Amino acid sequence: MSGIFLAFPVLFPIAAGALMIAFPVENRRRRNLLVEAVTLITSLAVFWLLFTVRTGEDGFTLYRLTGNLRVFFRLDGLGKVFAGLIAFLWPFATLYAFEYMRHGERENTFFAYYTMTYGVTAGIAFAGNMVTLYLFYELLTLATFPLVLHTRTPEAVRAARSISTIPSAARRLRSSAWCLSSPTGAARTSCTAACSTSILPAGAGICCF
């Protein structure tokens, strides 16, 4: 089986959510059907992979950043457990979200990011290396940031600030890429120093684990 199928549960909901932002669906019934359909298709794809992909089987490189840096998907034992949990629970959580947002505002935006979050969460489960794991953890922060901020109340703003900010997430990701792409020499020394002084608490932590 081609490893490219490992990327489908990650990319499909992300692409669907992005299209919902670009082409809003204002009719609630049609939007709900679309979101639930995307969710169910993604979950079915995950379950199919769980039963067809052997643990530790060669994965799929989605994108090679530079050198040893690559976005790589592979299913291991723990990843299968996590993927199975989200595939089972997400469709039910989506049904609850429909009712929860019935009287809310900007529903299309909410469900667009909610749908993308599914793909990002699947990316965490399918991560085949530390670079991919960290990348999708940061993307999870970025994808859920609009959900936390959705109501735009002072409480929502404070909550959004407490989890992270988009600039800091991007900065930590950039720092990690620099550390991981420079495993030797002065760059490695600087990276190690950053770990010990907590200058790069998340980004540098990966290259020094």
N, C-alpha and C positions, 0 to 999 in steps of 0.2 A: 504494500500500500504506500502511495506517495505521501511523504511527510507534509506536503503542502496542505493536506486536509486539517492538520493541527492548527493552521492559522485561521481557518474559517470561523470557529466560534469566537475568535478574538476580533477579527476584522469586520465580520458581518454586522454585529450590533453597533460597532463604532461608526461604520459607514452609514447605517440606517439612521442613527441619531444625528449625524452630520447633515444628512439629506433633509431631516425634519426641521433643522434650523434654517437651511437654505430654502426649503419649500414647505412652509408651515401648513399643517392640516388643521383648519379651524373647526371643522365638524367633529364634535366630541366623540360620537359613536364610531366614525371612521378612524379617528386617531387611536382610540382605545383598541379597536380591532387590529390596526396596524401594529401597535406596540406589543399586544399580546401574541400576534402571529410571529413577529420577529423573535420574541422571547421563547416561544415554544419551538421554533425552528432551531434556534441556538441550543436550547436544552436537548433536543433530539440529536443534534450533531455531537454534543458532548457525550451523551450516553452511547452513541454509536462508536465513538472513539474509545470510550472506556472498555467496550467489549471486543474491540478489534485490534487495538494497539497493545502490544506486549510491553510490560514494564521494562524500561531501560532501552527500548528499541531506538534505533537511530532517529534523530529528530529532524527538524527543518530550520534552516537559516533563512529568516525573513529578510534581513538586511545586514550587511557587513559594514560597520562604521569605519574602522581602521585597524589594521593589524589583527590582534586577537579580540578586538571589540566587535561583537556581533549580537544582533537580536535573534535569539535562538529558542525554539520551542521543542520541548520533549516531555513526555509523561513518565513520572516515576511513581512509586507507591503512594507517597504522601500527596503528590499532586493529583492523583486519581481520587483520593478521598475528598480533597477540597473541591475538585471539579464536580464530583458527584453531588456534594452538598449544595453547591450554588445552583447546579442544573435542576435539582429537585425543588429547592425553595424559591428560586427567583420567579417562576410563573405565579406562585401563590402570593408572593409579596407584591407582584405587579397588580393582581386583582385587588388587593387591599389598597394600593396606591390610587387606583381609579376612584374608589369611594372617598379616600382621604382628600383627594384634590377636586372633588365634585364642585365645591363652592370656592375653590381657589382662583387665583389670577395667574395669567401667563402659563397655562397648562401645557401648551405646546413646547415651550422652552424647558419646563420641568421634565417632561417625559423624554425629550430629546437627550438631555444629559443623563437622565436615569437609564435610558437604553444604552448609551455609550458606556456607562459605568459597568454594565454587565460584561461587555467585551473586555474592558480593562481588568476587571476581576478575573475573568477567564485567563487573561494574559499572565496574571500572577500565578495561577494554578499550573499553567503550561510552561512557565519559565524554565529554561534548560540551563541557565547559568546565572551568576550573580549580577551581571550587567543587565540582563533582561528582567530579572526580579526587581532590581532597584528602579529601572526605567518605568515599569508598570506600577510600582508603589508610588512613584512621583506622579505618574499620570492619574492614578486614583485620587490623589490630593487635588489635582487640577480639575478632574471631572466632577468630583463631589462638591467642590467649592461653590459653584452656582446653585447647587441644591440646598446647601446650608444657608446661602444668602438669599434664597428665592423670595421670601416674604418681604425682605428689605426693611424689616423693623430694626430698631436699635439692638434688640436682643440677638437677631440674626447676624447683624454686622459684627457684634462682639464675638459670637460663636465662630463666625468665619475667620476672624482674625486669630482666634485661639488655635485653630488647627494648622494654619499656615497662610502664606500669601503666595500669589503667582510668581512674583520676582524671586523670592527666596527659593521656591521649588526649582525654578529654572537655573538659579545660580548653583544650587547643590548638585543638580544633574550635570552641569557643565564642569564643575570641579571634579566630580567622579570620573567623567570621561577623560579629563586631563591626567588624573592620577593613574587610571588603569591603562592608559595608552603609553605611559612612561614608567615602566616597572623597574628601571635601573637608573643609576647615576644620580645626578643632583636632583632631578625631579622626584625620584623615589625618596630621597632624603627629605626633601621639602614636604612631600606627602605624609611621611611618617611624623615629621614635626607637627604638621597640622592636626594629625590624629591626637598626639599627646597634649596639644594645647587647646583642642576642641575648637579650632578655627573653622574646620569643616566637619561638623559633628556627624552628618549623614554621608556626605559625599566621600570624604576621606576614609570613613570607617570601612568601606568595602575593600579598598585596596590594602588595608592593614589587618584584615581579619585573620 
